[in-house]
Amino acid sequence: MTSSPTPPPAPSGAPVPSGAPGGRGPLRRLRARGRDEAHRAASPLELFFDLCFVVAVAQAGIQLVHAVAEGHAGEGILDYAMVFFALWWAWMNFTWFASAYDNDDVLYRVATLVQIAGVLVLAAGVSRAFEEHEFFVVWLGYLIMRLALAAQWLRAARSSEGPERTTALRYAGGVLLCQVGWLGLLFLPEGARPWWFLVMALLEMCVPPWAEKDHPTSWHPRHIAERYGLFTIIVLGETIAAATVAVKSGIDENDALGELLPIAAGGLLIIFAAWWVYFVVPIHDHLRSNRQAFLWGYGHYLVFASAAAIGAGLEVAVEQTVGKAHISTLAASSAVTLPTALYLLTLWALHSRHFKSGIAQQLVLPTTALLVICCTFLGDWAVFAAGVVCALSVVAGETLATRRAARAARAARADGTGAPAG
């Protein structure tokens, strides 16, 4: 077998297509890809990465269900927020790094697989973190993921120079220093851990703005928007799966089809609406600066966490209906309506409001969130009513958008331009 000639290495900043040959054999210099690279899409490795992360998200959701169903909602939500931060932050850091530096060679793939191993270790420790407040396994899994990412940044620094090298070294140093701080979760008294978690979470989120203050990384807007959208789909899919298992269990064990149908129908309408409102606008056009991107990316902590919590809430509602959860109907209903309202409000704040024109369009999602919260007090029909409200909000939003487009088209024809301005 003859080998093809090895092409010369790409200049710094030039795009290196994922999976394309280049460099020396299976290893290539980890250089930045172009921000305007055409046809950039998520790679199979990134999709595999997402699926493995959702395993840990599912474990956090299961533990949240148990905590709420047993009447420990406050404690369960706090533990959920802490564990979910670790998952979200590790996922987000990898996603933005990959958008700028994915060269798909052997070392890059191995480092990514190490991060996947880390999240599986973290997932194994989720139940102990919730039940015993023992965070060693969670900390260990997070450490594995972060060390692998720091190694990637050091590799990027070795392949670059000047301000780009400084940015990579700042990232690596910031990631490693934060891992020392997270040791506090293992040695501090239990009462002090939530406060220490808050301090460390803020420090972690300060690393990217500090690292990129002189030289932004070359993340790709379309690629980032696609990656976030795909993870949203996967989380919503996990929500459907969790709700389906809960309904099936209720039917099999309690023969409660009539009582569970409203919850199943309402939950499905909520999830369909959640998908619709997320993808109704092309958000990549809004991601043009680091400031916009940081706010948008960080805000997705609430998007992902609330989307996953909807599934947990549906499980709680099912368990309460069949008598397995010893909480009130109001508490079970709020487990669905509150994360749904949070999801809608966060989406509106992050990107929907940037594409709405006029007060009527702007008020659709905030009003829907308020009405969903009001549905909490409708007893056994709360989830179904919330689903109907979400579905009607989609209809209202599409109707207003269609009318606005029609008015713009008529105005354009009247002006003789033949097309709406802008």
C-alpha positions as semicolon CSV with decimal commas, in nm:
position;residue;x (nm);y (nm);z (nm)
1;M;0,000;0,000;0,000
2;T;0,139;0,340;-0,092
3;S;0,097;0,640;0,128
4;S;-0,020;0,975;-0,002
5;P;0,209;1,274;0,042
6;T;0,160;1,467;0,364
7;P;0,027;1,816;0,301
8;P;0,206;2,109;0,465
9;P;0,067;2,230;0,798
10;A;-0,197;2,500;0,778
11;P;-0,093;2,853;0,872
12;S;-0,201;2,980;1,213
13;G;-0,568;3,074;1,209
14;A;-0,648;2,870;0,898
15;P;-0,936;2,624;0,924
16;V;-0,848;2,258;0,967
17;P;-1,157;2,055;0,875
18;S;-1,249;1,795;1,132
19;G;-1,133;1,454;1,021
20;A;-0,930;1,589;0,726
21;P;-0,572;1,474;0,676
22;G;-0,293;1,711;0,773
23;G;0,014;1,758;0,990
24;R;0,243;1,461;1,051
25;G;0,063;1,130;1,046
26;P;-0,210;1,095;1,312
27;L;-0,085;1,401;1,508
28;R;-0,124;1,763;1,410
29;R;-0,046;2,095;1,571
30;L;-0,344;2,220;1,767
31;R;-0,399;2,547;1,588
32;A;-0,701;2,774;1,586
33;R;-0,970;2,719;1,326
34;G;-1,122;3,005;1,130
35;R;-1,424;3,182;1,278
36;D;-1,570;3,224;0,927
37;E;-1,505;2,866;0,821
38;A;-1,778;2,746;0,583
39;H;-1,998;2,441;0,643
40;R;-1,885;2,399;1,005
41;A;-2,094;2,135;1,180
42;A;-2,086;1,924;1,494
43;S;-1,861;1,618;1,467
44;P;-1,956;1,259;1,559
45;L;-1,719;1,285;1,857
46;E;-1,906;1,591;1,985
47;L;-2,239;1,412;1,952
48;F;-2,100;1,114;2,142
49;F;-1,969;1,353;2,406
50;D;-2,317;1,503;2,449
51;L;-2,487;1,165;2,481
52;C;-2,247;1,058;2,755
53;F;-2,307;1,383;2,942
54;V;-2,681;1,325;2,933
55;V;-2,623;1,002;3,130
56;A;-2,506;1,217;3,420
57;V;-2,790;1,467;3,365
58;A;-3,034;1,176;3,392
59;Q;-2,878;1,065;3,720
60;A;-2,915;1,416;3,861
61;G;-3,279;1,419;3,749
62;I;-3,352;1,086;3,916
63;Q;-3,211;1,209;4,246
64;L;-3,409;1,532;4,217
65;V;-3,727;1,328;4,173
66;H;-3,651;1,127;4,487
67;A;-3,576;1,439;4,692
68;V;-3,893;1,623;4,586
69;A;-4,114;1,315;4,617
70;E;-3,990;1,261;4,972
71;G;-4,067;1,619;5,071
72;H;-3,709;1,752;5,065
73;A;-3,751;1,988;4,770
74;G;-3,526;2,266;4,899
75;E;-3,234;2,037;4,976
76;G;-3,282;1,845;4,651
77;I;-3,288;2,160;4,438
78;L;-2,967;2,285;4,602
79;D;-2,786;1,955;4,537
80;Y;-2,924;1,949;4,184
81;A;-2,798;2,301;4,116
82;M;-2,449;2,211;4,239
83;V;-2,419;1,885;4,047
84;F;-2,571;2,033;3,733
85;F;-2,322;2,321;3,742
86;A;-2,034;2,075;3,730
87;L;-2,188;1,898;3,430
88;W;-2,285;2,215;3,246
89;W;-1,956;2,393;3,303
90;A;-1,743;2,099;3,190
91;W;-1,966;2,055;2,884
92;M;-1,958;2,424;2,798
93;N;-1,582;2,458;2,834
94;F;-1,523;2,163;2,604
95;T;-1,775;2,293;2,352
96;W;-1,614;2,636;2,315
97;F;-1,264;2,489;2,311
98;A;-1,366;2,245;2,038
99;S;-1,524;2,524;1,835
100;A;-1,187;2,699;1,824
101;Y;-0,934;2,414;1,821
102;D;-1,085;2,082;1,712
103;N;-0,829;1,921;1,480
104;D;-0,963;1,566;1,529
105;D;-0,626;1,397;1,560
106;V;-0,542;1,108;1,791
107;L;-0,438;1,317;2,093
108;Y;-0,747;1,536;2,064
109;R;-0,974;1,232;2,051
110;V;-0,800;1,065;2,346
111;A;-0,827;1,382;2,556
112;T;-1,198;1,404;2,473
113;L;-1,254;1,040;2,566
114;V;-1,078;1,105;2,898
115;Q;-1,329;1,385;2,961
116;I;-1,611;1,143;2,881
117;A;-1,464;0,898;3,133
118;G;-1,463;1,181;3,386
119;V;-1,831;1,256;3,340
120;L;-1,916;0,888;3,384
121;V;-1,721;0,886;3,711
122;L;-1,911;1,198;3,815
123;A;-2,241;1,031;3,725
124;A;-2,150;0,738;3,949
125;G;-2,118;0,973;4,245
126;V;-2,441;1,168;4,197
127;S;-2,657;0,949;4,420
128;R;-2,407;0,966;4,706
129;A;-2,387;1,345;4,670
130;F;-2,765;1,374;4,705
131;E;-2,822;1,112;4,974
132;E;-2,512;1,147;5,191
133;H;-2,370;1,485;5,084
134;E;-2,048;1,302;5,003
135;F;-1,887;1,476;4,705
136;F;-1,558;1,287;4,662
137;V;-1,664;1,085;4,356
138;V;-1,828;1,390;4,197
139;W;-1,512;1,592;4,268
140;L;-1,293;1,316;4,122
141;G;-1,497;1,295;3,801
142;Y;-1,488;1,673;3,766
143;L;-1,112;1,671;3,827
144;I;-1,056;1,417;3,550
145;M;-1,254;1,628;3,303
146;R;-1,077;1,949;3,398
147;L;-0,726;1,805;3,388
148;A;-0,793;1,674;3,038
149;L;-0,916;2,018;2,929
150;A;-0,613;2,190;3,084
151;A;-0,389;1,953;2,888
152;Q;-0,572;2,055;2,570
153;W;-0,513;2,423;2,646
154;L;-0,144;2,358;2,713
155;R;-0,123;2,179;2,382
156;A;-0,288;2,474;2,210
157;A;-0,038;2,708;2,379
158;R;0,251;2,499;2,251
159;S;0,117;2,528;1,895
160;S;0,061;2,905;1,906
161;E;0,249;3,223;1,986
162;G;0,192;3,580;2,095
163;P;-0,148;3,682;2,238
164;E;-0,308;3,350;2,133
165;R;-0,050;3,161;2,339
166;T;-0,116;3,390;2,636
167;T;-0,488;3,320;2,614
168;A;-0,431;2,945;2,609
169;L;-0,194;2,960;2,907
170;R;-0,441;3,172;3,104
171;Y;-0,711;2,916;3,040
172;A;-0,490;2,627;3,149
173;G;-0,371;2,811;3,461
174;G;-0,722;2,922;3,557
175;V;-0,864;2,573;3,518
176;L;-0,589;2,416;3,728
177;L;-0,607;2,677;4,005
178;C;-0,982;2,631;4,036
179;Q;-0,936;2,258;4,089
180;V;-0,735;2,335;4,400
181;G;-1,021;2,551;4,526
182;W;-1,279;2,276;4,473
183;L;-1,101;2,070;4,742
184;G;-1,299;2,282;4,986
185;L;-1,608;2,071;4,910
186;L;-1,427;1,772;5,061
187;F;-1,292;1,930;5,379
188;L;-1,523;2,216;5,476
189;P;-1,815;2,160;5,718
190;E;-2,138;2,062;5,543
191;G;-2,308;2,393;5,622
192;A;-2,029;2,591;5,456
193;R;-2,020;2,388;5,134
194;P;-2,303;2,566;4,947
195;W;-2,135;2,902;5,009
196;W;-1,796;2,768;4,903
197;F;-1,960;2,620;4,594
198;L;-2,099;2,964;4,507
199;V;-1,756;3,125;4,544
200;M;-1,587;2,861;4,329
201;A;-1,859;2,872;4,065
202;L;-1,810;3,248;4,031
203;L;-1,433;3,203;4,007
204;E;-1,474;2,937;3,738
205;M;-1,697;3,169;3,535
206;C;-1,442;3,449;3,563
207;V;-1,170;3,242;3,392
208;P;-1,295;3,278;3,030
209;P;-1,344;3,660;3,037
210;W;-1,002;3,699;3,200
211;A;-0,831;3,459;2,961
212;E;-0,980;3,621;2,650
213;K;-0,958;3,987;2,750
214;D;-0,662;4,055;2,518
215;H;-0,716;3,792;2,247
216;P;-1,055;3,618;2,195
217;T;-1,050;3,257;2,080
218;S;-1,180;3,184;1,730
219;W;-1,505;3,013;1,822
220;H;-1,750;2,966;1,533
221;P;-2,097;3,128;1,580
222;R;-2,290;2,874;1,372
223;H;-2,106;2,584;1,528
224;I;-2,170;2,712;1,881
225;A;-2,539;2,772;1,810
226;E;-2,570;2,421;1,664
227;R;-2,390;2,261;1,960
228;Y;-2,615;2,432;2,213
229;G;-2,922;2,347;2,009
230;L;-2,824;1,981;1,985
231;F;-2,767;1,955;2,357
232;T;-3,105;2,117;2,418
233;I;-3,266;1,854;2,195
234;I;-3,088;1,574;2,379
235;V;-3,194;1,709;2,720
236;L;-3,554;1,746;2,603
237;G;-3,536;1,391;2,466
238;E;-3,418;1,268;2,804
239;T;-3,711;1,454;2,959
240;I;-3,954;1,270;2,731
241;A;-3,789;0,938;2,812
242;A;-3,808;1,000;3,187
243;A;-4,173;1,102;3,169
244;T;-4,258;0,800;2,952
245;V;-4,098;0,559;3,198
246;A;-4,285;0,724;3,485
247;V;-4,622;0,699;3,308
248;K;-4,556;0,337;3,208
249;S;-4,467;0,249;3,565
250;G;-4,783;0,415;3,693
251;I;-5,000;0,226;3,447
252;D;-4,830;-0,109;3,511
253;E;-4,832;-0,088;3,890
254;N;-5,150;0,102;3,960
255;D;-5,366;0,071;3,647
256;A;-5,414;0,449;3,659
257;L;-5,437;0,531;3,289
258;G;-5,726;0,774;3,332
259;E;-5,547;0,978;3,598
260;L;-5,216;0,979;3,411
261;L;-5,339;1,076;3,064
262;P;-5,375;1,448;3,148
263;I;-5,020;1,453;3,285
264;A;-4,883;1,270;2,981
265;A;-5,066;1,494;2,736
266;G;-4,977;1,813;2,920
267;G;-4,613;1,710;2,954
268;L;-4,588;1,632;2,585
269;L;-4,735;1,971;2,493
270;I;-4,488;2,145;2,725
271;I;-4,189;1,966;2,572
272;F;-4,308;2,026;2,215
273;A;-4,353;2,395;2,294
274;A;-4,010;2,405;2,461
275;W;-3,852;2,273;2,143
276;W;-4,052;2,510;1,922
277;V;-3,969;2,833;2,104
278;Y;-3,599;2,745;2,122
279;F;-3,557;2,691;1,750
280;V;-3,796;2,953;1,616
281;V;-3,515;3,208;1,563
282;P;-3,163;3,175;1,407
283;I;-2,959;3,271;1,710
284;H;-2,616;3,245;1,547
285;D;-2,666;3,586;1,387
286;H;-2,679;3,737;1,736
287;L;-2,350;3,580;1,851
288;R;-2,105;3,832;1,710
289;S;-1,902;3,944;2,010
290;N;-1,752;3,781;2,316
291;R;-1,977;3,985;2,545
292;Q;-2,293;3,863;2,371
293;A;-2,160;3,509;2,355
294;F;-2,064;3,495;2,724
295;L;-2,406;3,617;2,840
296;W;-2,584;3,379;2,603
297;G;-2,364;3,081;2,686
298;Y;-2,372;3,133;3,062
299;G;-2,749;3,183;3,056
300;H;-2,790;2,834;2,917
301;Y;-2,718;2,694;3,262
302;L;-3,080;2,785;3,340
303;V;-3,204;2,660;3,001
304;F;-3,047;2,316;3,036
305;A;-3,116;2,280;3,408
306;S;-3,482;2,382;3,377
307;A;-3,537;2,164;3,069
308;A;-3,404;1,861;3,256
309;A;-3,602;1,957;3,566
310;I;-3,927;1,952;3,364
311;G;-3,878;1,579;3,314
312;A;-3,808;1,531;3,682
313;G;-4,122;1,731;3,763
314;L;-4,334;1,514;3,536
315;E;-4,205;1,205;3,718
316;V;-4,295;1,365;4,051
317;A;-4,644;1,448;3,924
318;V;-4,694;1,087;3,814
319;E;-4,571;0,948;4,147
320;Q;-4,798;1,183;4,339
321;T;-5,097;1,085;4,128
322;V;-5,050;0,711;4,190
323;G;-4,977;0,761;4,560
324;K;-4,603;0,690;4,557
325;A;-4,501;1,045;4,648
326;H;-4,628;1,173;4,981
327;I;-4,655;1,539;4,886
328;S;-4,947;1,763;4,803
329;T;-5,094;1,806;4,457
330;L;-4,982;2,169;4,469
331;A;-4,621;2,068;4,536
332;A;-4,630;1,807;4,257
333;S;-4,778;2,056;4,010
334;S;-4,519;2,321;4,094
335;A;-4,245;2,068;4,017
336;V;-4,359;2,095;3,655
337;T;-4,486;2,450;3,622
338;L;-4,196;2,632;3,791
339;P;-3,914;2,487;3,574
340;T;-4,135;2,536;3,267
341;A;-4,184;2,904;3,352
342;L;-3,811;2,944;3,420
343;Y;-3,728;2,784;3,084
344;L;-3,962;3,020;2,897
345;L;-3,838;3,333;3,073
346;T;-3,473;3,240;3,021
347;L;-3,526;3,175;2,651
348;W;-3,699;3,509;2,613
349;A;-3,415;3,689;2,792
350;L;-3,137;3,512;2,602
351;H;-3,249;3,539;2,244
352;S;-3,621;3,547;2,165
353;R;-3,654;3,913;2,263
354;H;-3,386;4,011;2,012
355;F;-3,605;3,891;1,726
356;K;-3,943;4,023;1,842
357;S;-4,094;4,344;1,713
358;G;-4,369;4,527;1,899
359;I;-4,503;4,491;2,250
360;A;-4,742;4,208;2,159
361;Q;-4,466;3,979;2,034
362;Q;-4,238;4,070;2,324
363;L;-4,503;3,979;2,580
364;V;-4,588;3,632;2,448
365;L;-4,328;3,432;2,642
366;P;-4,333;3,635;2,967
367;T;-4,713;3,618;2,971
368;T;-4,703;3,246;2,901
369;A;-4,462;3,194;3,191
370;L;-4,697;3,381;3,424
371;L;-4,999;3,180;3,309
372;V;-4,808;2,854;3,351
373;I;-4,735;2,948;3,713
374;C;-5,105;3,024;3,763
375;C;-5,185;2,673;3,636
376;T;-5,010;2,537;3,945
377;F;-5,329;2,593;4,144
378;L;-5,559;2,390;3,916
379;G;-5,521;2,066;4,106
380;D;-5,507;1,741;3,909
381;W;-5,539;1,930;3,581
382;A;-5,247;2,164;3,643
383;V;-4,997;1,992;3,412
384;F;-5,249;1,954;3,131
385;A;-5,351;2,319;3,162
386;A;-4,987;2,427;3,155
387;G;-4,933;2,223;2,839
388;V;-5,235;2,384;2,672
389;V;-5,109;2,731;2,768
390;C;-4,766;2,653;2,618
391;A;-4,924;2,523;2,298
392;L;-5,145;2,832;2,267
393;S;-4,841;3,054;2,316
394;V;-4,675;2,890;2,017
395;V;-4,989;2,951;1,810
396;A;-5,003;3,313;1,927
397;G;-4,636;3,371;1,851
398;E;-4,660;3,223;1,503
399;T;-4,979;3,418;1,429
400;L;-4,822;3,748;1,531
401;A;-4,507;3,674;1,331
402;T;-4,712;3,583;1,023
403;R;-4,920;3,900;1,047
404;R;-4,608;4,113;1,086
405;A;-4,449;3,950;0,781
406;A;-4,765;4,008;0,580
407;R;-4,775;4,376;0,679
408;A;-4,409;4,415;0,587
409;A;-4,472;4,254;0,249
410;R;-4,768;4,485;0,180
411;A;-4,560;4,787;0,281
412;A;-4,280;4,678;0,051
413;R;-4,517;4,638;-0,242
414;A;-4,667;4,980;-0,169
415;D;-4,318;5,133;-0,170
416;G;-4,242;4,962;-0,496
417;T;-3,943;4,773;-0,359
418;G;-4,099;4,430;-0,394
419;A;-3,947;4,307;-0,065
420;P;-3,961;4,407;0,299
421;A;-3,685;4,637;0,413
422;G;-3,412;4,493;0,637
